[in-house]
Amino acid sequence: MTADTALTHPPEALLLPELLTHIATHLDAPDIFQCIRVCQTWSRLLIPYLWHTLDDQRFRWPAILHEHDVESPPGGKDRDWIFALFAKYGHHIRHLHIRWKVVLNAAGFGNNCTQLQSLCIYDMTDVRTSVEAAEDARLWTLPPLGNGRAAIDRARQAAIGPLLSPHFEGVFHPAAVRLRSLPQQEQDWITHQRFWLLVRQNPGLRVLRSHWSLFQLSCIKTMEFFYETLAMLPNLREIDNQILSVDFEQLLRQVPNLKHYTAALLYMDNIPLTMAFKSLQTLRMPGRLPVQMFFNLLNYLPGLEHIYFGCFELGEDLDVSGGLTNTPCPLKGLHFLDRNTGDEEQMPMKVLPWLPNLTKYSTVRLTMTGATTLARFCPKLEVFEQGYNGDTTHDEARMVTCDNSIGLLLGTCSNLKVIDAPHHRIDADYMNRYKWVCQGLESLRCQLTGFSRLDNAEQELYHRIFGSDSDLIDITEVHEEYQGLLDKALLCKLQHTQVYKQLALLTRLRVLDLGYESRNVYLRTRTNFRTQNALTNEVTNFLRAHLPPEHTDGDGYIDYGGPHLGTMRLTLNSGLARLRTLVNLEVFGFEGVDHQIGEAELEWMAVSWSRLKVMRGLQEDTLPRIRPDERKAGLRAFMRHLRPDVKHEGGAPDYSSFVDE
């Protein structure tokens, strides 16, 4: 059988619709596209799977959309081509993710897409076609009194166009002009209407996510239209509303089967409920929430499992006796979104006793009071998350946490499975005073600090006097001059031994991350030069002009700082081999740790942790103008040789995409 024959006449088994469609569910769009080209039968069966989910930021879509409005777009893929695609295949789309305005227009045109189950709009200001980018640049260069440049001109109402439906009469009003040409203003008026047409043409929608960038197209001036539209969607289960402030109770009346609601704007005056709604499971909203309002929600949302909000209102009367009539409360997750969580000492003692079924708790700063209250009143707690990790644990991040609060949880909450708190610290001595009771822990991310460590000079002196094995030292014969040095070394060994013993008992651990980015990454915002750029006089002079002397060296590199002192050595000599019991470990992290890992330790990890998939601590540095770390690069290459399957990545953001070429 020739290759051509194989393509035109596939085996009969591969023509079975059941088998072929089952295979298609495991393929990405590019793979399905190749399969469609095999024969007509495959094409007919697989086209619905090719168009089942469309995300205009994946595959070749961004490149096509970026150039679609130029005079001669590549391959003739212009606006008409895009509209024709949606006219032909739009009825196959079930899940639609949109960032490009032209895609929203094509999907909302006519009856192109009427079988959607989810419609998600993302930030449309993040993407620009090449023509739009050029127009933006032109508008920015206009004189102060020109179109779109002066503040008074940017704030005036934009132009409008025709209404696409009689249902839209009196619904919209124009947004501000900002930096938009007249054709852009008129087109945006149409685009916003197309969004609502698309919503109203899909009564089978289960998920609807909007974005505030829709309100930069035009605005809605009547909430009745919004509620009326929601009432047309009987299957709606999830709403992410980033554009309108709603009357919460009226919204729940219109969508009685709603399970998940996220709001960007939710005025406190519109929250109090007067009747029960049993379907809602997740509520996410911004801002401070009065405690009494919190209990109102728990009383009238008996099915609520997770609630997210900024923090509790400050300065309230904290007497909440009798505040909850729906007992025992079924709430499983309490999540604070703000870095300032309000009254961190008093609120947990007032609220947590009412939440015996809580399994997940998120807050940026866990205090000892909060940890104690969780341990006492929430025996089912399984997950603690810091909520906001930020870019670095450096002091300039200004994220002050409470030492040892995580250690208290580990020593009292037996059902814990996940600790994700990279800014929180546990002191080695505190850790060794209390036995951890959470033997089922699967993920541990925090800092272990407070270890007695010898500096380089002390280590050299120690090895010269005592050798490498402290077990052979007769302490009765140690000269008084070196007793302090020996005591410090023995304490270091004792602390490491006890900590390794504690960690070794966590045999279900899949993630052990003992650090996080520790350097002052904010220095990167003061230069746009990449590490790879040549060290010219211009670059060096720029750095000296924009950075304090203590942050640069003679070669023009930036000194971002080093690891946290008093952290673990992580060497075989310090007792690392005790962690051979962690046979399920998949992620091991030591960023920001003042470790002494070498090739011997990496060889041990490669063999002992056979399931290891990710290592954090040896990844390439992406901070601009940072001095190359040859030792780190050598260890990374060595580990890649031992275990090419292990990925090297960081827990903090990758900065290579944040600096200019």
Residue pairs with C-beta under 8 A, 6 or more apart in sequence:
7 38
7 39
8 39
9 39
10 38
10 39
10 42
13 19
14 20
14 42
15 41
17 45
20 42
20 45
20 46
21 45
21 46
21 49
24 32
24 35
24 45
24 46
24 49
25 49
27 35
27 49
29 50
29 53
29 58
29 59
30 59
32 46
32 49
32 50
33 50
35 42
35 46
36 42
36 43
36 46
36 47
36 50
37 43
47 89
47 92
48 92
50 89
50 92
51 89
51 90
51 92
51 93
52 92
52 93
52 94
52 95
53 93
53 94
53 95
53 96
53 97
54 93
54 95
54 96
54 97
55 61
55 97
56 62
56 65
56 97
56 98
56 99
56 100
56 103
57 97
57 99
57 122
57 127
61 100
62 127
64 73
64 74
64 77
64 82
65 82
65 100
65 102
65 103
65 127
65 129
66 127
66 128
66 129
66 130
67 73
67 74
67 77
67 129
67 130
68 77
68 78
68 79
68 81
68 82
68 102
68 129
69 78
69 79
69 102
69 129
69 130
69 131
69 132
70 129
70 130
70 131
73 81
79 102
82 102
82 103
82 106
83 105
83 106
83 109
83 112
85 106
86 106
86 107
86 109
86 112
86 113
87 109
87 110
87 112
90 106
90 107
90 112
90 113
90 114
91 112
91 113
91 114
91 115
92 115
93 107
93 113
93 115
93 116
94 115
94 116
94 117
94 118
95 116
95 117
95 118
95 120
96 107
96 113
96 116
96 118
96 119
96 120
97 120
97 122
98 104
98 107
98 119
98 120
98 121
98 122
98 124
99 121
99 122
99 123
99 124
99 126
99 127
100 124
100 127
101 124
101 187
101 188
101 191
102 129
104 121
104 124
104 191
104 194
104 195
104 198
105 190
105 191
105 194
106 112
107 113
107 194
107 198
108 193
108 194
108 195
108 197
108 198
108 201
109 194
111 201
113 198
113 201
113 202
114 201
114 202
115 202
115 204
116 198
116 202
116 204
116 205
117 204
117 205
117 206
117 207
118 205
118 206
118 207
118 208
118 209
119 198
119 199
119 202
119 205
119 207
119 208
119 209
120 207
120 208
120 209
120 240
121 195
121 209
121 210
121 211
121 213
121 214
122 211
123 211
123 213
124 211
124 213
124 214
124 216
125 213
125 216
128 136
132 184
135 181
135 184
136 179
139 147
139 148
139 149
139 179
139 180
139 181
140 149
140 179
142 148
142 149
143 149
144 150
145 153
146 153
147 153
147 177
147 181
148 154
148 177
148 178
148 179
148 180
148 181
149 179
153 177
154 176
154 177
154 178
154 179
155 176
155 177
156 176
156 177
157 173
157 174
157 175
157 176
157 177
158 174
158 175
158 176
158 177
158 178
158 180
158 185
158 188
158 189
158 218
159 174
159 182
159 185
159 186
159 189
160 172
160 174
160 185
160 186
160 189
160 218
161 186
161 187
161 189
161 190
162 190
163 169
163 193
164 190
164 193
164 194
164 197
165 193
165 197
167 200
167 225
168 193
168 196
168 225
170 221
170 222
171 220
171 221
171 222
171 225
172 189
172 192
172 193
172 218
172 219
172 220
172 221
173 218
173 219
173 221
174 185
174 189
174 218
174 219
175 188
175 215
175 216
175 217
175 218
175 219
177 185
178 216
180 188
188 216
188 217
188 218
189 217
189 218
191 217
192 214
192 217
192 218
193 218
195 210
195 214
196 229
199 205
199 208
199 229
199 233
200 229
200 232
202 233
203 232
203 233
203 234
203 235
204 235
205 233
205 235
205 236
206 235
206 236
206 237
206 238
207 236
207 237
207 238
208 233
208 236
208 238
208 239
208 240
209 238
209 239
209 240
209 242
210 240
210 241
210 242
210 243
211 242
211 243
212 242
212 243
212 264
214 243
215 243
220 226
220 243
220 244
223 244
223 246
223 247
226 244
226 246
227 250
227 251
227 254
230 236
230 239
230 251
230 254
230 255
231 254
231 255
233 255
234 257
235 257
236 255
236 257
236 258
237 257
237 258
237 259
237 260
238 258
238 259
238 260
238 261
239 251
239 255
239 258
239 260
239 261
239 262
240 262
241 261
241 262
241 263
241 264
241 265
242 262
242 264
243 264
243 265
244 265
245 263
245 265
245 266
245 267
245 270
246 263
246 265
246 266
246 270
247 270
248 266
248 270
248 271
248 273
249 270
249 272
249 273
249 274
249 275
251 258
251 261
252 258
252 273
252 277
252 280
256 277
256 279
257 279
258 277
258 279
258 280
259 279
259 280
259 281
259 282
260 280
260 281
260 282
261 280
261 282
261 283
261 284
262 284
262 285
263 284
263 285
263 286
264 286
265 286
266 285
266 286
266 287
268 287
268 289
268 290
268 293
271 293
271 296
271 297
272 293
272 296
273 296
273 297
273 299
273 300
273 301
274 300
275 300
276 300
276 301
276 302
277 300
277 301
277 303
278 301
278 302
278 303
279 303
280 301
280 303
280 304
281 303
281 304
281 305
281 306
282 304
282 305
282 306
282 307
282 308
283 297
283 301
283 304
283 306
283 307
283 308
284 307
284 308
284 309
285 308
285 309
286 309
286 310
286 337
287 309
287 310
288 309
288 310
288 311
288 312
288 313
288 314
288 338
288 342
289 309
289 310
289 311
289 312
289 313
290 312
290 313
290 316
291 312
291 313
291 316
291 318
291 320
291 323
291 347
291 350
291 351
292 316
292 320
292 323
294 307
294 312
294 351
295 320
295 323
295 324
295 354
297 304
297 307
298 304
298 324
298 326
298 329
298 331
298 354
299 324
299 325
299 326
302 326
302 330
303 330
304 330
304 331
305 330
305 331
305 332
305 333
306 331
306 332
306 333
306 334
306 335
306 360
307 331
307 333
307 334
307 335
308 335
308 336
308 337
308 362
309 335
309 336
309 337
310 336
310 337
310 338
311 336
311 337
311 338
311 340
311 341
311 342
312 341
312 342
312 343
312 347
312 351
313 342
314 342
314 343
318 343
318 346
318 347
318 350
320 350
320 351
320 354
323 354
324 354
327 354
328 356
328 357
329 354
329 355
329 356
329 357
330 357
331 355
331 357
331 358
332 357
332 358
332 359
332 360
333 358
333 359
333 360
333 361
333 362
334 351
334 352
334 355
334 358
334 360
334 361
334 362
335 360
335 361
335 362
335 363
335 385
335 387
336 362
336 363
336 364
336 387
337 387
337 388
338 364
339 364
339 365
339 388
339 399
340 364
341 347
341 363
341 364
341 365
344 363
344 365
344 367
344 369
344 370
345 367
345 369
348 367
348 369
348 370
348 373
348 374
349 369
349 373
352 358
352 370
352 373
352 374
352 377
352 378
353 373
353 377
355 377
355 378
356 377
356 378
356 379
356 380
357 380
358 374
358 378
358 380
358 381
359 380
359 381
359 382
359 383
359 415
360 381
360 382
360 383
360 384
360 385
361 374
361 378
361 381
361 383
361 384
361 385
362 384
362 385
362 386
362 387
363 370
363 386
363 387
364 386
364 387
364 388
364 399
364 401
365 399
365 400
365 401
365 402
366 384
366 386
366 401
366 402
366 405
366 406
366 409
366 421
366 424
367 402
367 405
368 402
368 404
368 405
368 408
370 405
371 405
371 406
371 408
371 409
371 412
372 408
374 381
374 384
374 409
374 413
375 381
375 408
375 409
375 412
375 413
378 413
379 413
379 415
380 415
381 409
381 413
381 415
381 416
382 415
382 416
382 417
382 418
383 416
383 417
383 418
383 420
384 406
384 409
384 416
384 418
384 419
384 420
384 421
385 418
385 420
385 421
386 420
386 421
386 422
386 423
386 424
388 399
389 422
389 423
389 516
389 651
389 652
390 397
390 399
390 423
391 397
391 517
391 521
391 522
391 652
391 653
392 516
392 517
392 518
392 519
392 520
392 521
392 522
392 652
393 399
393 422
393 423
393 447
393 515
393 516
393 517
393 518
393 564
393 592
394 517
394 518
394 519
394 520
394 521
394 522
394 561
396 520
396 522
397 423
399 423
401 421
401 423
401 424
401 425
402 424
403 424
403 425
403 426
403 427
403 430
404 425
404 426
404 427
404 430
405 424
406 419
406 421
406 424
406 425
406 426
406 446
407 426
407 427
407 430
407 431
407 434
408 434
409 416
409 419
409 438
410 416
410 419
410 426
410 434
410 436
410 437
410 438
410 441
411 434
411 435
411 436
411 437
412 437
413 437
413 438
414 437
414 438
414 439
414 440
415 438
415 440
416 438
416 440
416 441
417 438
417 440
417 441
417 442
417 443
418 441
418 442
418 443
419 441
419 443
419 444
419 445
419 446
420 443
420 445
421 445
421 446
422 445
422 446
422 447
422 513
422 515
422 516
422 651
423 447
423 516
424 446
424 447
425 446
425 447
425 448
425 449
425 450
426 446
426 447
426 448
426 449
427 449
427 450
428 448
428 449
428 450
428 451
428 495
428 498
428 499
429 450
429 495
430 450
431 448
431 498
431 499
431 502
432 495
432 498
432 499
432 502
435 502
436 502
436 505
436 506
438 506
439 505
439 506
439 507
439 508
440 508
441 506
441 508
441 509
442 508
442 509
442 510
442 511
443 509
443 510
443 511
444 506
444 509
444 511
444 512
444 513
445 511
445 513
445 516
445 589
445 651
446 513
446 514
447 514
447 515
447 516
447 564
447 567
447 592
448 499
448 514
448 567
448 568
449 564
449 566
449 567
450 495
450 566
451 492
451 495
451 496
451 566
451 567
451 568
451 569
452 488
452 491
452 492
452 495
452 566
453 492
453 565
453 566
453 569
453 594
454 462
454 485
454 488
454 489
454 492
458 485
458 488
461 485
462 485
462 486
462 489
465 482
465 485
466 473
466 482
466 486
466 489
468 573
470 486
470 489
470 490
470 493
473 486
475 486
478 486
492 569
492 574
493 574
493 575
496 568
496 569
496 574
496 575
497 575
497 578
499 568
500 574
500 575
500 576
500 578
500 579
501 578
503 509
503 512
503 578
503 579
503 582
504 578
504 579
504 580
504 581
504 582
505 581
506 512
506 582
507 581
507 582
507 583
507 584
508 584
509 582
509 584
509 585
510 584
510 585
510 586
510 587
511 585
511 586
511 587
511 589
512 582
512 585
512 587
512 588
512 589
513 587
513 588
513 589
513 616
513 651
514 567
514 568
514 570
514 589
514 590
514 593
515 563
515 564
515 567
515 589
515 590
515 591
515 592
515 593
515 616
515 617
515 651
516 589
516 591
516 592
516 651
516 652
517 591
517 592
517 650
517 651
517 652
518 561
518 562
518 563
518 564
518 591
518 592
519 560
519 561
519 562
519 592
519 623
520 551
520 560
520 561
521 560
521 623
521 652
521 655
523 547
523 551
523 558
523 560
524 558
524 560
524 623
524 624
524 655
524 658
524 659
526 546
526 547
527 542
527 543
527 546
527 547
527 558
527 624
527 625
527 659
528 624
528 659
528 660
529 539
529 542
529 543
529 624
529 625
529 659
530 624
530 625
530 656
530 659
530 660
530 661
531 621
531 622
531 623
531 624
531 625
531 626
531 628
533 539
533 625
535 555
535 556
539 556
539 625
540 555
540 556
543 552
543 556
543 558
543 625
544 552
544 556
547 558
550 559
551 558
551 559
551 560
552 558
552 559
553 559
553 627
555 627
556 625
557 625
557 626
557 627
558 623
558 624
558 625
558 626
559 627
560 623
560 626
562 594
563 592
563 593
563 594
563 595
564 592
564 593
564 594
565 594
566 594
567 592
567 593
567 594
567 595
568 574
568 590
568 593
568 595
569 594
569 595
569 596
570 576
570 590
570 593
570 595
570 596
570 597
570 601
571 595
571 596
571 597
571 598
571 601
572 600
572 601
572 604
574 596
576 601
576 604
577 604
577 608
579 608
580 608
582 609
583 608
583 609
583 610
583 611
584 611
585 609
585 611
585 612
586 611
586 612
586 613
586 614
587 612
587 613
587 614
587 615
587 616
588 605
588 609
588 612
588 614
588 615
588 616
588 617
589 615
589 616
589 617
589 651
590 597
590 616
590 617
591 616
591 617
591 650
591 651
591 652
593 617
595 617
597 617
597 635
598 635
599 635
599 638
602 635
602 638
602 639
602 642
603 642
605 612
605 639
606 612
606 639
606 642
606 643
612 643
612 646
613 645
613 646
613 647
614 646
614 647
614 648
614 649
615 639
615 646
615 647
615 648
615 649
616 648
616 649
616 650
616 651
618 632
618 635
618 636
618 639
618 648
619 636
619 648
619 649
619 650
620 633
620 636
620 648
621 628
621 629
621 632
622 654
622 655
622 656
623 655
624 655
624 659
636 648
639 646
639 648
640 646
640 648
